Amino acid sequence: MRQPAWGFLFPGMVDILRGARQRDSKFMALLVMKFGGTSVADIERIGNAARHIKREVDAGNACAIVVSAMADETNRLVELTRKASALHDAREYDAVVSAGEQVTAGILAIVLQSMSIQARSWQGWQVPITTNDAHGAARIKEIATEELKSRLGRGEVAVVCGFQGLAPDNRITTLGRGGSDTSAVALAAALGADRCDIYTDVDGVYTTDPRIVAKARRLERVSYEEMLEMASLGAKVLQTRSVELAMVKGVRLLVRSSFQAPQDCAAMRLDGNDSPGTLVCDEDEIVEQQVVSGITYARDEAKVAILNVADKPGVAAAIFGPLADAGINVDMIVQSVSDDGALTNMTFTVEATQLDRTLETLKSSRTEIGYADLHGSSDVVKVSVIGIGMRSHAGVASSMFRALAEKGINIQAISTSEIKISVLIDAAYTELAVRTLHTLYGLDAA
């Protein structure tokens, strides 16, 4: 599909990627602020979000806000549709589950108005945010922002429902889980915003999970590529699709906590300094690049082992073809051939939720594959080392493997990219592995 030409919608706006900008002098900068479910969980938290917005408005910034449904509200609506009918119409499903964002947007607009701030709520179809017709997992095609831009220029705060879109047949669509992050980044790109601030329940991106490593520290800056790897490998701070879109469109993201007192936060600065949080940006903006920036882990992995398969052309296709047809995504793959070269064992990983389906698919293809035995287990975890500095430094992998071996941790599978090394280990060693690697690469806070 052709990428939408966000820029052509905004005559008079200069390409954000070139850093030049023609702005109405009425406001200092244009900011998109996104508040997740925990940040708008009740009236008190919505009021706190409103105070964050007021801080930026008082500083002279134009603000477009993207909101999620209140915490757990989407889950409640999803459950209602399932109780109504197990085989429900996907279009009506979207009509129901998108209602949570509408409530949040309306309440936040009311609270802002009570603070003497001009504000109105916008549903996805009112902007409009047009999508394809893949209900439940729609993708944004275009955002028409002429009216929004006009309102922002007059000092009005736009509170936009995240997660929502409009299909070609004028039916409401939803963007899938975490879709509000994608809505915010797409809106920031469409408006040519100076930055997109993602307010959540943590104060930034950490070198690893602070619940496991007490010495984990917040990163001031992280590159798009590193954040994308972190998001896909277990870090839950940002949704993967939103990071991909931010990287493609050059949207600078600031991950920050909505729970910090608004008066303790500085108003927006383009460089991200004096703003508590983590700036996700191009690697050219990161002056001092560490070899390793973070350690992640993913518990939602399962291992599948196919034993004693004839080592001949077409075997891999016989194994992975049926899995692809079943919509099962395979990640790490390890093949070991017998000494005589006649037989091979194949080990790979899938999402834990797809383990049973994977085993059933392979059992139904046993005749074509010709394996002797099949095993599956979910007591594994994937631990990953991530850093853009790995491109120019040798020995990162060898030191990782040596450190794990010294702790008695066996590596069951390995996968790599330019800026990432992932290993599959027994789940019982998760915390030991993460702590060991965090210390090994000098990530412990002083």
Buried (B, 14 or more C-beta within 10 A) or exposed (E): EEEBEBBEBBEEBBEBEEEEEEBEEEBBBBBBBBBBBBBBBEEEBBBBBBBBBBBBBEBEBBBBBBBBBBBEBBEEBBEBBEEEEEEBEBBBBBBBBBBBBBBBBBBBBBBBBEEEBBBBBBBBBBBBBBBBEBBBBBBBBBBBBEEBBEBBBEBBBBBBBBBBBBBEEEBBBBBBBBBBBBBBBBBBBBBBBBBBBBBBBBBBBBBBBBEBBEBBBBBBBBBBBBBBBBBBBBBEBBBBBBBBBBBEBBBBBBBBBBBBEBEEBEBBBEEBEEBBBBBBBBBEEBEEBBBBBBBBBBEEBBBBBBBBBBBEEEBBEBBBBBBEEBEBEBBBBBBEEEEEEEBBBBBBBBBBEBBEBBBEBBEEBEEBBBBEEBEBEBEBBBBBBBBBBBEEEEEBBEBBBEBBEEEEBEBBBBBBEEBBBBBBBBBEBBBBBBBBBBBBBEBBEE
